[in-house]
Structures are given as C-alpha cells and as structure tokens.
Amino acid sequence: MHLFPKAQRGFTLIELMIGITVFGILLAVAVPSFLETVRNNRIRGENNQFIGALNLARSEALKRGSSVSVCASADSLTCSGVTNWTTGYIIFDDPNGNGSADVADTVLQTFGAAPPEFTLTATNRSFVRFGPSGMAPAGAEIFDLVRTGCTGMHARRINVSLVGRVATSTVVCP
C-alpha cells in the first residue's frame, strides 16, 4: 500500500504555455540582433575583399617595379570606365600607366560582381593605379560600400591615399 500518490510526470498545460511564451519573447528579442550581426559580417567581408584587392595591387606594383592598376570591370577582361564598381573589378599589370587593361596588359586577378544587396562606388575615377614605389600617382580616391536599405552607421568608406595607403572607416549610410 502506497501512502503517497504517484509522482507527476510531464508538464501541465499552463506550464507549457508559459514556457512557449517565454521562448517566444526571447526569440523576438534575439532574431533581429542576430540578423543585424549577419548583415554586418557580410559588409565586413565585402569590405575586406576589396581592401585585399587594393593591397594586392600595391604589393604587385612594388614587386614588379612597374605600375599595377585596379579598375571596374563587368567582363573580367577589360575596364568598364565607370565609377560603379558593383559589377566587379580586375587587377592588371599596367606598364604604360593609362589605367586601362590593354591587349598587352596581363590580368593578375579578377573579382566578380558584389552580391545584389551591395553597391561599391568610387568618387572620381574608374581605376586606381599604383606606381612602382607603391604610391597612387593619379591621386587619392574614395570608395563607398553601402548595403541596400542601410540605416545608421553601417556603410564603409575605403580611402586610398596619395602614398598608396588603404584605410577603411564606418560612416553613416547615405
């Protein structure tokens, strides 16, 4: 004979509903923050890829002892001549220093189009040229990397200085 009733197993309906409510509240708080983290990581990845391309071009110019340029390109073979770099860009040996991928120039590396949620635009030119000393003799250039629907301080500005130094900063979305 048992004096105590059998131990209860499982949850009551009220306990289950409270648990689901708490889980829903936690999910509602966590998901927007997680999505923002994913978006920030994507723009950082695009930013780092572009900075890496510019630094590669500069180091190749130093290594080769001749001009190396980076330009906007839609077909990965020739320069498109536009300041919108979203369609992709190429790095090429540019011994004549004209900033255009001629038939005699060697394409060193190609980069495809940015994902559709990003735009990469230059302020002034469709190319950046690094001379044999690693400097950018055509002058400083500024690039803006912006995510579609960007709000707050989430855009990136990439600066190429006259001495060839590449730097990035976070700026307010336009």
N, C-alpha and C positions, 0 to 999 in steps of 0.2 A: 504494500500500500504506500502510495506517494502522498506526502503531505503538501508538497509544493507543486504548483501547476507546471506543466512542461514549458521550458524556456522558449520564448518567442523567437522566430527566425524571420529575416527579411525586414522590409520597411513597410510602414503604413502608408496609405495614400497621401496623407498630409505631409509626412516626412519626404516622400518622393517629390511632391510638388514644390516644397521649399528648396530642396536640392536642385531641381531643374531651374527654378527662379534665380538662385544664386549663381548657377553656372551660366545662365543667360546674361546676367548683369556683368559678370566677369568677361564673357565673350564680347559683349558690346563695347566694353572699355578697351580690350586688348586688340581686337581686329583693326581698328583704324590706326592705332600706333604701329602695328606690325606692317600694314600696307605702306605707311609713310616710310618706314625703315627700308622696305624693299625698293621703293621709288628712289630714295636717297642713295642706296647702294648701286642702283642702275646708272644714275647720273654720275656717280663717282667712277664707275667702271668706264663709261664713255669718256669722261674727262681724262682718266689715267691712260687710256689707249691713245688719245690724241697727243697728250704730253709726251708719251713714249715715242710716238712717231716723230715729233719735232726734235726730241733729244737724239733719236737715231740719226736723223738727217744731219744734225750738227756734228755728231761724232764721226759720221762718214765723211763729212767735209774735212774735218781735221785729219782723219786717217788717210784720205786720198790726196790731200793737198790741192783740192780743186773745189769749185762750187757744187753744192748739192741743194736741190730745191724740193719743196713740198707744194703741191698745188691741188686745187679742187678738180675732181675728175669723175665723170659719170660712167666712162667705159673702161677704166683701169689701164688705159694706154696713153691717152692724151689729156692735156689740161682743158678744162671746160671754159676757163676765162671768166667765171662768175665768183661772186663773194659768198654764195651759199655753198657751204662745204658738206651739206647733209647727204648729197648723193655719193660721197666717198672722196678719197684723196690718194695720191701716189707720191712716193719719194723717188727721185731720179737724179742721176749724175748730170750736172748741168755745166759743162766746162765753158760754154760761151756766156753763161750767166744771164740769159734772157728770161728765165722763169717760165719757159715753155718746153714741154717734152718734145724735142725734135726727133727726127728719124734716127739720128746718130747717137742720141742720148740713151743711156741704159736705165731702165726702170729697176730700182732696187727693191721696192716693196710696194704692195697695193693694200688698200684698206677699203672695204665695201661700204655701202650706204649705212648710215646710222639707223637704228630702229625708228619706226614711224612716229614714236612719241617724242622724238628729239629734233631740234634744229641746231645746226652749227653754222654760224655766220661770221665772216670777217668784216672788220670795219672798213678797210680801204682796198685791199688787194685780193687777187685770186691765187696768189702764191707767196711763199716765204722762202727766201734764198739765204743760205749760209755760205759764207766765203771760206777760203782755205784756213783762215785763222779762227773759224767758228763764230765770227761776228755776222750780224744780219745787215749787210751794207745798204739794202734798199730801205732800211728804217724800221722802226718799231711797228708792231702790228698787234691788234687786239681782236680776240675771238670771243663770241658769246655762245655758250651751250645752254639751251633752255629746253625744259620739258613742257610738252603741251599741257595746258591747264595749270601751269606753275603759279604758286602763290607764296608769298613770304620770301625768305632768304634762301632759296633753293637753286637759283641759277648759278652757273660757273662762268667766270671771266678768265680767259687764258691770255697772258701777256707775253709777247716775245720782244725783248728789249733790243736796242741797237747793238749791244755787245753779244747778243745771241742767247741770253739767259731766258729760260722759260719758267714762268711762275703762274700760279692759279690762285684765285680768290673766290669766295662765295659772295654773291651780290643779290640784290633784290630783283625779283622777276620783273621783266618789263611789262 
